[in-house]
Structures are given as C-alpha cells and as structure tokens.
Amino acid sequence: MVVSDRFENRVYSEVSESGDALIIRVAGHFDFNLHREFQRAYRNVIPAPEKFVVDLSETEHLDSAALGMLLLLRDYCVEAGREGAEPEVELVNPNAHVSHILTVSNFDRIFSIR
C-alpha cells in the first residue's frame, strides 16, 4: 500500500536525553497544513520544559504560516513563563534556504538560531 506524503506524520517531538528540552522536528514543507500537528507537539507537555528546540534539519521550505506558528510557540512560552522561568525557543539546523527565510524575516532577532 502506498501512503501519500501529505498523510504521513511530518512533525515529531521527543524529550531530550537530559530531560530539560522538548525537541520538535519538522520534515518537508512547514506550512499551514501542519498547524495542528505542530501545536500538538508542544501543548500539554507537563511540566513545561526549560527549552523548546525546533529542529529544521529535515525542513525543505517554510512559509508565512510556519513563521506564525513559531511566533505562537514563543507566545506559549511567555504564558508558561508566568508560572516560573520562561522556556526559551531555539531553532536549529536550518538549510540555506530556510535560514535565508528566517533571516529576511528578522527571526534571528527573535529566536536563537544555530
């Protein structure tokens, strides 16, 4: 049986080995079609981790909706911070294309990107 790419899970999350970070991986095109999966990846994680790491190593492209989802994750961290220390958001391993989009959008001023 062949499964279409659009029906495969393209957002994966796991707690880091140290237990202090939630790593969210996004594969393929990071766009509006992933908004529910992306939100599910970080909401209701109890206790809230100290850090959210969005691994973009498998992300081929992101659009304005994806940028909005990253901002919503940041807002979620601000809300979580009201109960204690605000978790940080780090974007890691973007390819050149994704990195360019993040830089042009000034996301390098909002997030730690490495």
Secondary structure, DSSP 4 states (H G I P E B T S, - for coil): ----GGGS--EEEEE-TTSSEEEEEE-EEESGGGHHHHHHHHTT-SSPPSEEEEE-TTEEEE-HHHHHHHHHHHHHHHHHHTTSSPPEEEEE---HHHHHHHHHTTGGGTSEE-
